[in-house]
Amino acid sequence: MRAQNSQPVDRIIDADSLMRALLRDVLGLTQERVDAFDADTPLFGALPELDSMAVAGLLTEIEDRFHILIEDDDIDGDTFETFGSLVAFARVKMG
């Protein structure tokens, strides 16, 4: 079964689950808190734990856990705007 973006469903679920675990681990959030995130949950500017220093750590962890390479040009102001935009970014980079 494939979703509209033609990625296997399990890969889509994996990106979501991996991102939740990453945010939990890197930002020190509780599992309950990250489980409550939906696509529209605001991140940067809304989570006190996610400041500019945390962004650098998150990018490194995203590269490691998603097995992707993130170039400086890949990141813009929208990337960390919401949980959905961050997961979508990771999915695009995963190919």
C-alpha positions as CSV (number, residue, x, y, z in Angstrom):
1,M,0.0,0.0,0.0
2,R,1.3,3.4,-0.9
3,A,0.3,6.9,0.3
4,Q,-0.3,9.8,-2.0
5,N,3.3,10.8,-2.1
6,S,4.2,7.3,-3.3
7,Q,6.3,6.4,-0.3
8,P,5.6,3.1,1.4
9,V,3.2,3.5,4.3
10,D,5.7,2.0,6.8
11,R,8.3,4.5,5.8
12,I,5.9,7.4,6.4
13,I,5.1,6.0,9.8
14,D,8.8,5.5,10.5
15,A,9.6,9.1,9.8
16,D,6.9,10.3,12.2
17,S,8.0,7.9,14.9
18,L,11.7,8.6,14.4
19,M,11.0,12.4,14.6
20,R,9.0,12.0,17.8
21,A,11.8,9.9,19.4
22,L,14.4,12.4,18.2
23,L,12.5,15.4,19.7
24,R,12.0,13.5,22.9
25,D,15.6,12.5,23.3
26,V,17.3,15.7,22.1
27,L,15.0,18.2,23.7
28,G,14.3,16.2,26.8
29,L,10.5,16.2,26.2
30,T,8.2,13.5,27.7
31,Q,6.8,10.8,25.6
32,E,3.3,12.0,26.4
33,R,4.2,15.4,25.1
34,V,5.6,14.2,21.8
35,D,2.8,11.7,21.4
36,A,0.3,14.7,21.5
37,F,2.1,16.4,18.5
38,D,0.1,16.6,15.3
39,A,1.1,18.1,12.0
40,D,0.1,21.6,13.1
41,T,1.9,21.6,16.4
42,P,4.2,24.7,16.4
43,L,7.8,24.0,17.3
44,F,10.4,26.8,16.9
45,G,9.3,29.7,19.0
46,A,6.6,27.7,20.7
47,L,8.8,25.1,22.5
48,P,11.1,26.7,25.0
49,E,13.4,23.7,24.7
50,L,13.9,24.4,21.0
51,D,16.2,27.3,20.7
52,S,18.9,28.1,18.1
53,M,21.4,25.9,19.9
54,A,19.0,23.0,20.0
55,V,18.4,23.3,16.3
56,A,22.1,22.5,15.6
57,G,21.8,19.4,17.8
58,L,18.6,18.3,16.2
59,L,20.0,18.7,12.7
60,T,23.0,16.4,13.6
61,E,20.6,13.8,15.1
62,I,18.3,14.0,12.1
63,E,21.3,13.2,9.9
64,D,22.3,10.3,12.1
65,R,18.9,8.7,12.7
66,F,17.4,9.3,9.2
67,H,20.7,8.5,7.4
68,I,20.6,11.7,5.4
69,L,22.9,14.6,4.7
70,I,21.6,18.0,5.4
71,E,23.2,20.9,3.6
72,D,23.0,24.5,4.9
73,D,20.9,25.4,1.9
74,D,18.3,22.8,2.8
75,I,17.2,24.6,6.0
76,D,14.9,27.6,5.9
77,G,12.6,29.3,8.4
78,D,9.7,26.9,7.6
79,T,11.6,23.7,8.4
80,F,11.1,23.9,12.2
81,E,7.8,25.8,12.1
82,T,5.6,22.8,12.9
83,F,6.0,19.1,13.6
84,G,4.5,18.4,10.2
85,S,6.9,20.6,8.4
86,L,9.9,19.0,10.2
87,V,8.6,15.5,9.4
88,A,7.9,16.5,5.7
89,F,11.5,17.8,5.5
90,A,12.9,14.5,6.7
91,R,10.7,12.5,4.3
92,V,11.8,14.6,1.3
93,K,15.5,14.2,2.3
94,M,14.9,10.4,2.7
95,G,13.8,10.3,-0.9
